[in-house]
């Protein structure tokens, strides 16, 4: 084992914040192998403390600024 973390799957709309239940955009992969999911607000609040304890942070909050793709005529 190299100690490298396995890649994690992208977060989906079904992934919910462990603190408030909002859509999760941040995953903290803990040293022991578990993970915690957070909305953008709680992700910012806890990221520094989690990182200092060795957690790997997967931050997808940049997706909040994406514009949804327009539906094609076939999808309308």
mmCIF file of the N, C-alpha and C atoms, coordinates in Angstrom:
data_MODEL
# 
_entry.id   MODEL 
# 
loop_
_atom_site.group_PDB 
_atom_site.id 
_atom_site.type_symbol 
_atom_site.label_atom_id 
_atom_site.label_alt_id 
_atom_site.label_comp_id 
_atom_site.label_asym_id 
_atom_site.label_entity_id 
_atom_site.label_seq_id 
_atom_site.pdbx_PDB_ins_code 
_atom_site.Cartn_x 
_atom_site.Cartn_y 
_atom_site.Cartn_z 
_atom_site.occupancy 
_atom_site.B_iso_or_equiv 
_atom_site.pdbx_formal_charge 
_atom_site.auth_seq_id 
_atom_site.auth_comp_id 
_atom_site.auth_asym_id 
_atom_site.auth_atom_id 
_atom_site.pdbx_PDB_model_num 
ATOM 1   N N  . UNK A 1 1  ? 0.851   -1.185 0.000   1.00 0.00 ? 1  UNK A N  1 
ATOM 2   C CA . UNK A 1 1  ? 0.000   0.000  0.000   1.00 0.00 ? 1  UNK A CA 1 
ATOM 3   C C  . UNK A 1 1  ? 0.888   1.236  0.000   1.00 0.00 ? 1  UNK A C  1 
ATOM 4   N N  . UNK A 1 2  ? 0.551   2.198  -0.858  1.00 0.00 ? 2  UNK A N  1 
ATOM 5   C CA . UNK A 1 2  ? 1.372   3.389  -0.982  1.00 0.00 ? 2  UNK A CA 1 
ATOM 6   C C  . UNK A 1 2  ? 0.932   4.510  -0.064  1.00 0.00 ? 2  UNK A C  1 
ATOM 7   N N  . UNK A 1 3  ? -0.256  4.403  0.501   1.00 0.00 ? 3  UNK A N  1 
ATOM 8   C CA . UNK A 1 3  ? -0.775  5.466  1.337   1.00 0.00 ? 3  UNK A CA 1 
ATOM 9   C C  . UNK A 1 3  ? -1.585  6.478  0.545   1.00 0.00 ? 3  UNK A C  1 
ATOM 10  N N  . UNK A 1 4  ? -1.582  6.350  -0.771  1.00 0.00 ? 4  UNK A N  1 
ATOM 11  C CA . UNK A 1 4  ? -2.366  7.267  -1.603  1.00 0.00 ? 4  UNK A CA 1 
ATOM 12  C C  . UNK A 1 4  ? -3.841  6.912  -1.490  1.00 0.00 ? 4  UNK A C  1 
ATOM 13  N N  . UNK A 1 5  ? -4.658  7.929  -1.511  1.00 0.00 ? 5  UNK A N  1 
ATOM 14  C CA . UNK A 1 5  ? -6.091  7.707  -1.420  1.00 0.00 ? 5  UNK A CA 1 
ATOM 15  C C  . UNK A 1 5  ? -6.654  7.307  -2.769  1.00 0.00 ? 5  UNK A C  1 
ATOM 16  N N  . UNK A 1 6  ? -7.604  6.424  -2.746  1.00 0.00 ? 6  UNK A N  1 
ATOM 17  C CA . UNK A 1 6  ? -8.285  6.037  -3.985  1.00 0.00 ? 6  UNK A CA 1 
ATOM 18  C C  . UNK A 1 6  ? -9.133  7.218  -4.452  1.00 0.00 ? 6  UNK A C  1 
ATOM 19  N N  . UNK A 1 7  ? -9.236  7.409  -5.751  1.00 0.00 ? 7  UNK A N  1 
ATOM 20  C CA . UNK A 1 7  ? -10.079 8.504  -6.240  1.00 0.00 ? 7  UNK A CA 1 
ATOM 21  C C  . UNK A 1 7  ? -11.525 8.308  -5.804  1.00 0.00 ? 7  UNK A C  1 
ATOM 22  N N  . UNK A 1 8  ? -12.191 9.406  -5.518  1.00 0.00 ? 8  UNK A N  1 
ATOM 23  C CA . UNK A 1 8  ? -13.582 9.331  -5.096  1.00 0.00 ? 8  UNK A CA 1 
ATOM 24  C C  . UNK A 1 8  ? -14.489 9.743  -6.250  1.00 0.00 ? 8  UNK A C  1 
ATOM 25  N N  . UNK A 1 9  ? -15.705 9.225  -6.232  1.00 0.00 ? 9  UNK A N  1 
ATOM 26  C CA . UNK A 1 9  ? -16.668 9.559  -7.264  1.00 0.00 ? 9  UNK A CA 1 
ATOM 27  C C  . UNK A 1 9  ? -17.162 10.990 -7.055  1.00 0.00 ? 9  UNK A C  1 
ATOM 28  N N  . UNK A 1 10 ? -17.543 11.661 -8.148  1.00 0.00 ? 10 UNK A N  1 
ATOM 29  C CA . UNK A 1 10 ? -18.112 13.005 -7.997  1.00 0.00 ? 10 UNK A CA 1 
ATOM 30  C C  . UNK A 1 10 ? -19.375 12.961 -7.142  1.00 0.00 ? 10 UNK A C  1 
ATOM 31  N N  . UNK A 1 11 ? -19.614 14.023 -6.415  1.00 0.00 ? 11 UNK A N  1 
ATOM 32  C CA . UNK A 1 11 ? -20.814 14.121 -5.591  1.00 0.00 ? 11 UNK A CA 1 
ATOM 33  C C  . UNK A 1 11 ? -22.030 14.341 -6.489  1.00 0.00 ? 11 UNK A C  1 
ATOM 34  N N  . UNK A 1 12 ? -23.164 13.810 -6.074  1.00 0.00 ? 12 UNK A N  1 
ATOM 35  C CA . UNK A 1 12 ? -24.400 13.935 -6.846  1.00 0.00 ? 12 UNK A CA 1 
ATOM 36  C C  . UNK A 1 12 ? -25.440 14.690 -6.023  1.00 0.00 ? 12 UNK A C  1 
ATOM 37  N N  . UNK A 1 13 ? -26.562 14.976 -6.645  1.00 0.00 ? 13 UNK A N  1 
ATOM 38  C CA . UNK A 1 13 ? -27.656 15.659 -5.952  1.00 0.00 ? 13 UNK A CA 1 
ATOM 39  C C  . UNK A 1 13 ? -28.189 14.821 -4.788  1.00 0.00 ? 13 UNK A C  1 
ATOM 40  N N  . UNK A 1 14 ? -27.977 13.532 -4.813  1.00 0.00 ? 14 UNK A N  1 
ATOM 41  C CA . UNK A 1 14 ? -28.437 12.650 -3.736  1.00 0.00 ? 14 UNK A CA 1 
ATOM 42  C C  . UNK A 1 14 ? -27.533 12.711 -2.503  1.00 0.00 ? 14 UNK A C  1 
ATOM 43  N N  . UNK A 1 15 ? -26.311 13.245 -2.654  1.00 0.00 ? 15 UNK A N  1 
ATOM 44  C CA . UNK A 1 15 ? -25.386 13.361 -1.518  1.00 0.00 ? 15 UNK A CA 1 
ATOM 45  C C  . UNK A 1 15 ? -25.775 14.576 -0.688  1.00 0.00 ? 15 UNK A C  1 
ATOM 46  N N  . UNK A 1 16 ? -25.969 14.363 0.601   1.00 0.00 ? 16 UNK A N  1 
ATOM 47  C CA . UNK A 1 16 ? -26.473 15.414 1.483   1.00 0.00 ? 16 UNK A CA 1 
ATOM 48  C C  . UNK A 1 16 ? -25.473 15.740 2.587   1.00 0.00 ? 16 UNK A C  1 
ATOM 49  N N  . UNK A 1 17 ? -25.480 16.994 3.031   1.00 0.00 ? 17 UNK A N  1 
ATOM 50  C CA . UNK A 1 17 ? -24.605 17.467 4.102   1.00 0.00 ? 17 UNK A CA 1 
ATOM 51  C C  . UNK A 1 17 ? -24.919 16.720 5.399   1.00 0.00 ? 17 UNK A C  1 
ATOM 52  N N  . UNK A 1 18 ? -23.867 16.253 6.067   1.00 0.00 ? 18 UNK A N  1 
ATOM 53  C CA . UNK A 1 18 ? -24.039 15.534 7.331   1.00 0.00 ? 18 UNK A CA 1 
ATOM 54  C C  . UNK A 1 18 ? -24.459 16.466 8.471   1.00 0.00 ? 18 UNK A C  1 
ATOM 55  N N  . UNK A 1 19 ? -24.334 17.777 8.297   1.00 0.00 ? 19 UNK A N  1 
ATOM 56  C CA . UNK A 1 19 ? -24.722 18.723 9.342   1.00 0.00 ? 19 UNK A CA 1 
ATOM 57  C C  . UNK A 1 19 ? -26.145 19.238 9.170   1.00 0.00 ? 19 UNK A C  1 
ATOM 58  N N  . UNK A 1 20 ? -26.532 19.595 7.936   1.00 0.00 ? 20 UNK A N  1 
ATOM 59  C CA . UNK A 1 20 ? -27.820 20.274 7.764   1.00 0.00 ? 20 UNK A CA 1 
ATOM 60  C C  . UNK A 1 20 ? -28.737 19.640 6.722   1.00 0.00 ? 20 UNK A C  1 
ATOM 61  N N  . UNK A 1 21 ? -28.252 18.691 5.945   1.00 0.00 ? 21 UNK A N  1 
ATOM 62  C CA . UNK A 1 21 ? -29.087 18.022 4.964   1.00 0.00 ? 21 UNK A CA 1 
ATOM 63  C C  . UNK A 1 21 ? -29.147 18.689 3.598   1.00 0.00 ? 21 UNK A C  1 
ATOM 64  N N  . UNK A 1 22 ? -28.472 19.830 3.422   1.00 0.00 ? 22 UNK A N  1 
ATOM 65  C CA . UNK A 1 22 ? -28.435 20.481 2.104   1.00 0.00 ? 22 UNK A CA 1 
ATOM 66  C C  . UNK A 1 22 ? -27.590 19.643 1.155   1.00 0.00 ? 22 UNK A C  1 
ATOM 67  N N  . UNK A 1 23 ? -27.635 19.979 -0.140  1.00 0.00 ? 23 UNK A N  1 
ATOM 68  C CA . UNK A 1 23 ? -26.836 19.235 -1.113  1.00 0.00 ? 23 UNK A CA 1 
ATOM 69  C C  . UNK A 1 23 ? -25.354 19.366 -0.767  1.00 0.00 ? 23 UNK A C  1 
ATOM 70  N N  . UNK A 1 24 ? -24.634 18.248 -0.797  1.00 0.00 ? 24 UNK A N  1 
ATOM 71  C CA . UNK A 1 24 ? -23.210 18.232 -0.451  1.00 0.00 ? 24 UNK A CA 1 
ATOM 72  C C  . UNK A 1 24 ? -22.351 18.593 -1.657  1.00 0.00 ? 24 UNK A C  1 
ATOM 73  N N  . UNK A 1 25 ? -21.375 19.454 -1.420  1.00 0.00 ? 25 UNK A N  1 
ATOM 74  C CA . UNK A 1 25 ? -20.396 19.840 -2.431  1.00 0.00 ? 25 UNK A CA 1 
ATOM 75  C C  . UNK A 1 25 ? -18.970 19.599 -1.952  1.00 0.00 ? 25 UNK A C  1 
ATOM 76  N N  . UNK A 1 26 ? -18.823 19.144 -0.708  1.00 0.00 ? 26 UNK A N  1 
ATOM 77  C CA . UNK A 1 26 ? -17.504 18.901 -0.126  1.00 0.00 ? 26 UNK A CA 1 
ATOM 78  C C  . UNK A 1 26 ? -17.510 17.529 0.532   1.00 0.00 ? 26 UNK A C  1 
ATOM 79  N N  . UNK A 1 27 ? -16.476 16.734 0.226   1.00 0.00 ? 27 UNK A N  1 
ATOM 80  C CA . UNK A 1 27 ? -16.288 15.431 0.875   1.00 0.00 ? 27 UNK A CA 1 
ATOM 81  C C  . UNK A 1 27 ? -14.956 15.479 1.610   1.00 0.00 ? 27 UNK A C  1 
ATOM 82  N N  . UNK A 1 28 ? -14.976 15.101 2.876   1.00 0.00 ? 28 UNK A N  1 
ATOM 83  C CA . UNK A 1 28 ? -13.752 14.978 3.659   1.00 0.00 ? 28 UNK A CA 1 
ATOM 84  C C  . UNK A 1 28 ? -13.499 13.490 3.862   1.00 0.00 ? 28 UNK A C  1 
ATOM 85  N N  . UNK A 1 29 ? -12.414 12.990 3.269   1.00 0.00 ? 29 UNK A N  1 
ATOM 86  C CA . UNK A 1 29 ? -12.046 11.585 3.422   1.00 0.00 ? 29 UNK A CA 1 
ATOM 87  C C  . UNK A 1 29 ? -11.100 11.509 4.620   1.00 0.00 ? 29 UNK A C  1 
ATOM 88  N N  . UNK A 1 30 ? -11.542 10.828 5.661   1.00 0.00 ? 30 UNK A N  1 
ATOM 89  C CA . UNK A 1 30 ? -10.807 10.769 6.921   1.00 0.00 ? 30 UNK A CA 1 
ATOM 90  C C  . UNK A 1 30 ? -9.663  9.760  6.847   1.00 0.00 ? 30 UNK A C  1 
ATOM 91  N N  . UNK A 1 31 ? -8.692  9.953  7.714   1.00 0.00 ? 31 UNK A N  1 
ATOM 92  C CA . UNK A 1 31 ? -7.518  9.074  7.760   1.00 0.00 ? 31 UNK A CA 1 
ATOM 93  C C  . UNK A 1 31 ? -7.930  7.628  7.983   1.00 0.00 ? 31 UNK A C  1 
ATOM 94  N N  . UNK A 1 32 ? -8.935  7.389  8.790   1.00 0.00 ? 32 UNK A N  1 
ATOM 95  C CA . UNK A 1 32 ? -9.396  6.035  9.092   1.00 0.00 ? 32 UNK A CA 1 
ATOM 96  C C  . UNK A 1 32 ? -10.180 5.385  7.973   1.00 0.00 ? 32 UNK A C  1 
ATOM 97  N N  . UNK A 1 33 ? -10.460 6.140  6.906   1.00 0.00 ? 33 UNK A N  1 
ATOM 98  C CA . UNK A 1 33 ? -11.141 5.570  5.755   1.00 0.00 ? 33 UNK A CA 1 
ATOM 99  C C  . UNK A 1 33 ? -12.572 6.005  5.579   1.00 0.00 ? 33 UNK A C  1 
ATOM 100 N N  . UNK A 1 34 ? -13.201 6.558  6.589   1.00 0.00 ? 34 UNK A N  1 
ATOM 101 C CA . UNK A 1 34 ? -14.571 7.034  6.442   1.00 0.00 ? 34 UNK A CA 1 
ATOM 102 C C  . UNK A 1 34 ? -14.594 8.377  5.736   1.00 0.00 ? 34 UNK A C  1 
ATOM 103 N N  . UNK A 1 35 ? -15.780 8.868  5.479   1.00 0.00 ? 35 UNK A N  1 
ATOM 104 C CA . UNK A 1 35 ? -15.872 10.198 4.905   1.00 0.00 ? 35 UNK A CA 1 
ATOM 105 C C  . UNK A 1 35 ? -17.051 10.953 5.483   1.00 0.00 ? 35 UNK A C  1 
ATOM 106 N N  . UNK A 1 36 ? -16.965 12.278 5.381   1.00 0.00 ? 36 UNK A N  1 
ATOM 107 C CA . UNK A 1 36 ? -18.021 13.175 5.808   1.00 0.00 ? 36 UNK A CA 1 
ATOM 108 C C  . UNK A 1 36 ? -18.401 14.031 4.618   1.00 0.00 ? 36 UNK A C  1 
ATOM 109 N N  . UNK A 1 37 ? -19.681 14.333 4.478   1.00 0.00 ? 37 UNK A N  1 
ATOM 110 C CA . UNK A 1 37 ? -20.164 15.173 3.382   1.00 0.00 ? 37 UNK A CA 1 
ATOM 111 C C  . UNK A 1 37 ? -20.684 16.477 3.966   1.00 0.00 ? 37 UNK A C  1 
ATOM 112 N N  . UNK A 1 38 ? -20.393 17.585 3.270   1.00 0.00 ? 38 UNK A N  1 
ATOM 113 C CA . UNK A 1 38 ? -20.816 18.897 3.738   1.00 0.00 ? 38 UNK A CA 1 
ATOM 114 C C  . UNK A 1 38 ? -21.317 19.752 2.589   1.00 0.00 ? 38 UNK A C  1 
ATOM 115 N N  . UNK A 1 39 ? -22.269 20.642 2.891   1.00 0.00 ? 39 UNK A N  1 
ATOM 116 C CA . UNK A 1 39 ? -22.657 21.686 1.951   1.00 0.00 ? 39 UNK A CA 1 
ATOM 117 C C  . UNK A 1 39 ? -21.477 22.666 1.872   1.00 0.00 ? 39 UNK A C  1 
ATOM 118 N N  . UNK A 1 40 ? -21.558 23.647 0.988   1.00 0.00 ? 40 UNK A N  1 
ATOM 119 C CA . UNK A 1 40 ? -20.458 24.604 0.832   1.00 0.00 ? 40 UNK A CA 1 
ATOM 120 C C  . UNK A 1 40 ? -20.195 25.352 2.139   1.00 0.00 ? 40 UNK A C  1 
ATOM 121 N N  . UNK A 1 41 ? -21.240 25.787 2.812   1.00 0.00 ? 41 UNK A N  1 
ATOM 122 C CA . UNK A 1 41 ? -21.094 26.534 4.070   1.00 0.00 ? 41 UNK A CA 1 
ATOM 123 C C  . UNK A 1 41 ? -20.359 25.718 5.133   1.00 0.00 ? 41 UNK A C  1 
ATOM 124 N N  . UNK A 1 42 ? -20.831 24.518 5.409   1.00 0.00 ? 42 UNK A N  1 
ATOM 125 C CA . UNK A 1 42 ? -20.202 23.695 6.435   1.00 0.00 ? 42 UNK A CA 1 
ATOM 126 C C  . UNK A 1 42 ? -18.839 23.178 5.983   1.00 0.00 ? 42 UNK A C  1 
ATOM 127 N N  . UNK A 1 43 ? -18.667 22.983 4.678   1.00 0.00 ? 43 UNK A N  1 
ATOM 128 C CA . UNK A 1 43 ? -17.350 22.593 4.168   1.00 0.00 ? 43 UNK A CA 1 
ATOM 129 C C  . UNK A 1 43 ? -16.308 23.644 4.484   1.00 0.00 ? 43 UNK A C  1 
ATOM 130 N N  . UNK A 1 44 ? -16.644 24.923 4.245   1.00 0.00 ? 44 UNK A N  1 
ATOM 131 C CA . UNK A 1 44 ? -15.716 26.011 4.581   1.00 0.00 ? 44 UNK A CA 1 
ATOM 132 C C  . UNK A 1 44 ? -15.472 26.075 6.082   1.00 0.00 ? 44 UNK A C  1 
ATOM 133 N N  . UNK A 1 45 ? -16.525 25.855 6.858   1.00 0.00 ? 45 UNK A N  1 
ATOM 134 C CA . UNK A 1 45 ? -16.424 25.962 8.314   1.00 0.00 ? 45 UNK A CA 1 
ATOM 135 C C  . UNK A 1 45 ? -15.473 24.915 8.910   1.00 0.00 ? 45 UNK A C  1 
ATOM 136 N N  . UNK A 1 46 ? -15.503 23.691 8.381   1.00 0.00 ? 46 UNK A N  1 
ATOM 137 C CA . UNK A 1 46 ? -14.747 22.593 8.990   1.00 0.00 ? 46 UNK A CA 1 
ATOM 138 C C  . UNK A 1 46 ? -13.497 22.164 8.223   1.00 0.00 ? 46 UNK A C  1 
ATOM 139 N N  . UNK A 1 47 ? -13.278 22.664 7.015   1.00 0.00 ? 47 UNK A N  1 
ATOM 140 C CA . UNK A 1 47 ? -12.172 22.180 6.167   1.00 0.00 ? 47 UNK A CA 1 
ATOM 141 C C  . UNK A 1 47 ? -10.803 22.309 6.833   1.00 0.00 ? 47 UNK A C  1 
ATOM 142 N N  . UNK A 1 48 ? -10.517 23.448 7.421   1.00 0.00 ? 48 UNK A N  1 
ATOM 143 C CA . UNK A 1 48 ? -9.192  23.650 8.013   1.00 0.00 ? 48 UNK A CA 1 
ATOM 144 C C  . UNK A 1 48 ? -8.923  22.670 9.150   1.00 0.00 ? 48 UNK A C  1 
ATOM 145 N N  . UNK A 1 49 ? -9.883  22.476 10.033  1.00 0.00 ? 49 UNK A N  1 
ATOM 146 C CA . UNK A 1 49 ? -9.710  21.537 11.151  1.00 0.00 ? 49 UNK A CA 1 
ATOM 147 C C  . UNK A 1 49 ? -9.573  20.104 10.644  1.00 0.00 ? 49 UNK A C  1 
ATOM 148 N N  . UNK A 1 50 ? -10.357 19.741 9.643   1.00 0.00 ? 50 UNK A N  1 
ATOM 149 C CA . UNK A 1 50 ? -10.267 18.391 9.090   1.00 0.00 ? 50 UNK A CA 1 
ATOM 150 C C  . UNK A 1 50 ? -8.922  18.167 8.415   1.00 0.00 ? 50 UNK A C  1 
ATOM 151 N N  . UNK A 1 51 ? -8.461  19.156 7.626   1.00 0.00 ? 51 UNK A N  1 
ATOM 152 C CA . UNK A 1 51 ? -7.155  19.048 6.965   1.00 0.00 ? 51 UNK A CA 1 
ATOM 153 C C  . UNK A 1 51 ? -6.030  18.900 7.979   1.00 0.00 ? 51 UNK A C  1 
ATOM 154 N N  . UNK A 1 52 ? -6.100  19.666 9.072   1.00 0.00 ? 52 UNK A N  1 
ATOM 155 C CA . UNK A 1 52 ? -5.046  19.600 10.084  1.00 0.00 ? 52 UNK A CA 1 
ATOM 156 C C  . UNK A 1 52 ? -5.016  18.247 10.789  1.00 0.00 ? 52 UNK A C  1 
ATOM 157 N N  . UNK A 1 53 ? -6.118  17.501 10.684  1.00 0.00 ? 53 UNK A N  1 
ATOM 158 C CA . UNK A 1 53 ? -6.167  16.146 11.251  1.00 0.00 ? 53 UNK A CA 1 
ATOM 159 C C  . UNK A 1 53 ? -5.946  15.071 10.196  1.00 0.00 ? 53 UNK A C  1 
ATOM 160 N N  . UNK A 1 54 ? -5.467  15.482 9.015   1.00 0.00 ? 54 UNK A N  1 
ATOM 161 C CA . UNK A 1 54 ? -5.066  14.522 7.999   1.00 0.00 ? 54 UNK A CA 1 
ATOM 162 C C  . UNK A 1 54 ? -6.115  14.164 6.972   1.00 0.00 ? 54 UNK A C  1 
ATOM 163 N N  . UNK A 1 55 ? -7.284  14.792 7.006   1.00 0.00 ? 55 UNK A N  1 
ATOM 164 C CA . UNK A 1 55 ? -8.334  14.469 6.034   1.00 0.00 ? 55 UNK A CA 1 
ATOM 165 C C  . UNK A 1 55 ? -7.975  15.027 4.663   1.00 0.00 ? 55 UNK A C  1 
ATOM 166 N N  . UNK A 1 56 ? -8.390  14.304 3.626   1.00 0.00 ? 56 UNK A N  1 
ATOM 167 C CA . UNK A 1 56 ? -8.252  14.771 2.252   1.00 0.00 ? 56 UNK A CA 1 
ATOM 168 C C  . UNK A 1 56 ? -9.585  15.398 1.883   1.00 0.00 ? 56 UNK A C  1 
ATOM 169 N N  . UNK A 1 57 ? -9.557  16.649 1.398   1.00 0.00 ? 57 UNK A N  1 
ATOM 170 C CA . UNK A 1 57 ? -10.787 17.379 1.099   1.00 0.00 ? 57 UNK A CA 1 
ATOM 171 C C  . UNK A 1 57 ? -11.041 17.377 -0.402  1.00 0.00 ? 57 UNK A C  1 
ATOM 172 N N  . UNK A 1 58 ? -12.203 16.901 -0.802  1.00 0.00 ? 58 UNK A N  1 
ATOM 173 C CA . UNK A 1 58 ? -12.655 16.936 -2.191  1.00 0.00 ? 58 UNK A CA 1 
ATOM 174 C C  . UNK A 1 58 ? -13.683 18.063 -2.260  1.00 0.00 ? 58 UNK A C  1 
ATOM 175 N N  . UNK A 1 59 ? -13.295 19.187 -2.866  1.00 0.00 ? 59 UNK A N  1 
ATOM 176 C CA . UNK A 1 59 ? -14.133 20.383 -2.902  1.00 0.00 ? 59 UNK A CA 1 
ATOM 177 C C  . UNK A 1 59 ? -14.710 20.581 -4.300  1.00 0.00 ? 59 UNK A C  1 
ATOM 178 N N  . UNK A 1 60 ? -16.018 20.482 -4.424  1.00 0.00 ? 60 UNK A N  1 
ATOM 179 C CA . UNK A 1 60 ? -16.701 20.674 -5.706  1.00 0.00 ? 60 UNK A CA 1 
ATOM 180 C C  . UNK A 1 60 ? -17.575 21.918 -5.679  1.00 0.00 ? 60 UNK A C  1 
ATOM 181 N N  . UNK A 1 61 ? -17.264 22.878 -4.795  1.00 0.00 ? 61 UNK A N  1 
ATOM 182 C CA . UNK A 1 61 ? -18.095 24.068 -4.687  1.00 0.00 ? 61 UNK A CA 1 
ATOM 183 C C  . UNK A 1 61 ? -18.057 24.930 -5.939  1.00 0.00 ? 61 UNK A C  1 
ATOM 184 N N  . UNK A 1 62 ? -17.068 24.742 -6.815  1.00 0.00 ? 62 UNK A N  1 
ATOM 185 C CA . UNK A 1 62 ? -17.032 25.491 -8.070  1.00 0.00 ? 62 UNK A CA 1 
ATOM 186 C C  . UNK A 1 62 ? -18.254 25.161 -8.943  1.00 0.00 ? 62 UNK A C  1 
ATOM 187 N N  . UNK A 1 63 ? -18.870 24.017 -8.711  1.00 0.00 ? 63 UNK A N  1 
ATOM 188 C CA . UNK A 1 63 ? -20.077 23.642 -9.463  1.00 0.00 ? 63 UNK A CA 1 
ATOM 189 C C  . UNK A 1 63 ? -21.251 24.564 -9.156  1.00 0.00 ? 63 UNK A C  1 
ATOM 190 N N  . UNK A 1 64 ? -21.206 25.279 -8.043  1.00 0.00 ? 64 UNK A N  1 
ATOM 191 C CA . UNK A 1 64 ? -22.294 26.194 -7.697  1.00 0.00 ? 64 UNK A CA 1 
ATOM 192 C C  . UNK A 1 64 ? -22.391 27.353 -8.685  1.00 0.00 ? 64 UNK A C  1 
ATOM 193 N N  . UNK A 1 65 ? -21.315 27.678 -9.379  1.00 0.00 ? 65 UNK A N  1 
ATOM 194 C CA . UNK A 1 65 ? -21.297 28.786 -10.318 1.00 0.00 ? 65 UNK A CA 1 
ATOM 195 C C  . UNK A 1 65 ? -21.565 28.364 -11.753 1.00 0.00 ? 65 UNK A C  1 
ATOM 196 N N  . UNK A 1 66 ? -21.744 27.077 -11.997 1.00 0.00 ? 66 UNK A N  1 
ATOM 197 C CA . UNK A 1 66 ? -21.978 26.591 -13.354 1.00 0.00 ? 66 UNK A CA 1 
ATOM 198 C C  . UNK A 1 66 ? -23.388 26.940 -13.811 1.00 0.00 ? 66 UNK A C  1 
ATOM 199 N N  . UNK A 1 67 ? -23.516 27.244 -15.079 1.00 0.00 ? 67 UNK A N  1 
ATOM 200 C CA . UNK A 1 67 ? -24.813 27.491 -15.687 1.00 0.00 ? 67 UNK A CA 1 
ATOM 201 C C  . UNK A 1 67 ? -25.306 26.175 -16.280 1.00 0.00 ? 67 UNK A C  1 
ATOM 202 N N  . UNK A 1 68 ? -26.527 25.784 -15.970 1.00 0.00 ? 68 UNK A N  1 
ATOM 203 C CA . UNK A 1 68 ? -27.040 24.531 -16.536 1.00 0.00 ? 68 UNK A CA 1 
ATOM 204 C C  . UNK A 1 68 ? -27.057 24.595 -18.063 1.00 0.00 ? 68 UNK A C  1 
ATOM 205 N N  . UNK A 1 69 ? -26.776 23.485 -18.680 1.00 0.00 ? 69 UNK A N  1 
ATOM 206 C CA . UNK A 1 69 ? -26.801 23.411 -20.149 1.00 0.00 ? 69 UNK A CA 1 
ATOM 207 C C  . UNK A 1 69 ? -28.240 23.572 -20.626 1.00 0.00 ? 69 UNK A C  1 
ATOM 208 N N  . UNK A 1 70 ? -28.386 24.251 -21.727 1.00 0.00 ? 70 UNK A N  1 
ATOM 209 C CA . UNK A 1 70 ? -29.723 24.426 -22.308 1.00 0.00 ? 70 UNK A CA 1 
ATOM 210 C C  . UNK A 1 70 ? -30.213 23.097 -22.863 1.00 0.00 ? 70 UNK A C  1 
ATOM 211 N N  . UNK A 1 71 ? -31.489 22.845 -22.720 1.00 0.00 ? 71 UNK A N  1 
ATOM 212 C CA . UNK A 1 71 ? -32.073 21.609 -23.229 1.00 0.00 ? 71 UNK A CA 1 
ATOM 213 C C  . UNK A 1 71 ? -32.116 21.673 -24.749 1.00 0.00 ? 71 UNK A C  1 
ATOM 214 N N  . UNK A 1 72 ? -31.801 20.561 -25.376 1.00 0.00 ? 72 UNK A N  1 
ATOM 215 C CA . UNK A 1 72 ? -31.887 20.480 -26.834 1.00 0.00 ? 72 UNK A CA 1 
ATOM 216 C C  . UNK A 1 72 ? -33.354 20.457 -27.233 1.00 0.00 ? 72 UNK A C  1 
ATOM 217 N N  . UNK A 1 73 ? -33.683 20.782 -28.482 1.00 0.00 ? 73 UNK A N  1 
ATOM 218 C CA . UNK A 1 73 ? -35.088 20.754 -28.925 1.00 0.00 ? 73 UNK A CA 1 
ATOM 219 C C  . UNK A 1 73 ? -35.749 19.396 -28.696 1.00 0.00 ? 73 UNK A C  1 
ATOM 220 N N  . UNK A 1 74 ? -34.979 18.311 -28.801 1.00 0.00 ? 74 UNK A N  1 
ATOM 221 C CA . UNK A 1 74 ? -35.541 16.977 -28.588 1.00 0.00 ? 74 UNK A CA 1 
ATOM 222 C C  . UNK A 1 74 ? -35.942 16.762 -27.131 1.00 0.00 ? 74 UNK A C  1 
ATOM 223 N N  . UNK A 1 75 ? -35.261 17.432 -26.197 1.00 0.00 ? 75 UNK A N  1 
ATOM 224 C CA . UNK A 1 75 ? -35.538 17.251 -24.769 1.00 0.00 ? 75 UNK A CA 1 
ATOM 225 C C  . UNK A 1 75 ? -36.685 18.133 -24.286 1.00 0.00 ? 75 UNK A C  1 
ATOM 226 N N  . UNK A 1 76 ? -37.069 19.132 -25.071 1.00 0.00 ? 76 UNK A N  1 
ATOM 227 C CA . UNK A 1 76 ? -38.124 20.071 -24.637 1.00 0.00 ? 76 UNK A CA 1 
ATOM 228 C C  . UNK A 1 76 ? -39.482 19.495 -24.771 1.00 0.00 ? 76 UNK A C  1 
# 
